[in-house]
Amino acid sequence: MTKVVINFKVDKETKEEAQRLAKELGIPLSALVNSQLRQLIKTRSFELNATPKMTPFLEGLLDQVENDRKAGKNITRTKNLDEALAHLDSL
């Protein structure tokens, strides 16, 4: 298969972030772009998914929830769905 070069303009920040993401995935940016182009041709559509990293704020909240769980704080036990929904409605 003959390789060709495609030149296109993209914001510097976009390129740098895409390169970082490709590196996290362990592939060169060109492989990522080639994969997306092949998928576009095959399906005539495209979908982008990236699992964002948690923010420090969210990590702190999850730590707090885990600490509460271990300490038995802020936990309500219910026997069934109706009881759980009634409890939530009462809050």
C-alpha positions as CSV (number, residue, x, y, z in Angstrom):
1,M,0.0,0.0,0.0
2,T,1.4,3.3,-1.1
3,K,1.6,6.0,1.7
4,V,0.8,9.6,1.0
5,V,1.1,12.7,3.1
6,I,-2.0,14.8,4.0
7,N,-1.4,18.3,5.2
8,F,-4.1,20.1,7.1
9,K,-4.2,22.9,9.7
10,V,-5.3,22.4,13.2
11,D,-5.0,24.5,16.4
12,K,-1.8,24.0,18.2
13,E,-3.6,23.0,21.4
14,T,-5.7,20.5,19.6
15,K,-2.7,18.8,18.0
16,E,-0.8,18.7,21.3
17,E,-3.8,17.2,23.2
18,A,-4.3,14.7,20.4
19,Q,-0.6,13.7,20.5
20,R,-0.9,13.3,24.3
21,L,-4.0,11.1,24.0
22,A,-2.4,9.0,21.2
23,K,0.7,8.6,23.4
24,E,-1.5,7.5,26.4
25,L,-3.0,4.9,24.0
26,G,0.5,3.8,23.0
27,I,0.1,4.7,19.3
28,P,1.4,7.4,17.1
29,L,-1.0,10.2,16.1
30,S,-0.9,9.1,12.5
31,A,-2.2,5.7,13.5
32,L,-5.1,7.3,15.3
33,V,-5.9,9.5,12.3
34,N,-5.6,6.6,9.9
35,S,-7.9,4.5,12.1
36,Q,-10.5,7.2,12.2
37,L,-10.4,7.8,8.4
38,R,-10.8,4.0,7.8
39,Q,-13.8,3.9,10.1
40,L,-15.3,6.9,8.4
41,I,-15.0,5.2,5.0
42,K,-16.4,1.9,6.3
43,T,-19.4,3.3,8.2
44,R,-19.9,6.7,6.6
45,S,-20.2,8.1,10.1
46,F,-17.9,8.9,13.0
47,E,-18.0,8.7,16.7
48,L,-15.6,10.1,19.2
49,N,-15.2,8.8,22.7
50,A,-12.7,9.6,25.3
51,T,-12.9,8.8,28.9
52,P,-12.0,12.0,30.7
53,K,-9.8,11.8,33.8
54,M,-11.3,12.7,37.1
55,T,-10.8,16.2,38.4
56,P,-9.1,16.6,41.7
57,F,-12.4,17.8,43.1
58,L,-14.2,14.6,42.0
59,E,-11.4,12.5,43.4
60,G,-11.8,14.3,46.7
61,L,-15.5,13.6,46.7
62,L,-15.0,10.0,46.0
63,D,-12.4,9.7,48.8
64,Q,-14.9,11.3,51.1
65,V,-17.7,8.9,50.1
66,E,-15.3,5.9,50.6
67,N,-14.3,7.2,54.0
68,D,-18.0,7.6,54.9
69,R,-18.8,4.1,53.7
70,K,-16.0,2.6,55.8
71,A,-17.2,4.5,58.8
72,G,-20.8,3.7,58.2
73,K,-21.8,7.3,57.9
74,N,-24.4,8.7,55.5
75,I,-25.6,5.2,54.6
76,T,-29.3,4.2,54.6
77,R,-30.2,0.6,54.2
78,T,-33.5,-0.3,52.7
79,K,-35.2,-3.7,52.1
80,N,-36.7,-3.0,48.7
81,L,-37.0,-0.4,45.9
82,D,-40.2,1.1,47.2
83,E,-38.6,1.7,50.6
84,A,-35.5,3.2,48.9
85,L,-37.6,5.5,46.8
86,A,-39.7,6.6,49.8
87,H,-36.5,7.4,51.6
88,L,-35.2,9.5,48.7
89,D,-38.6,11.3,48.4
90,S,-38.3,12.2,52.1
91,L,-35.0,14.0,51.7
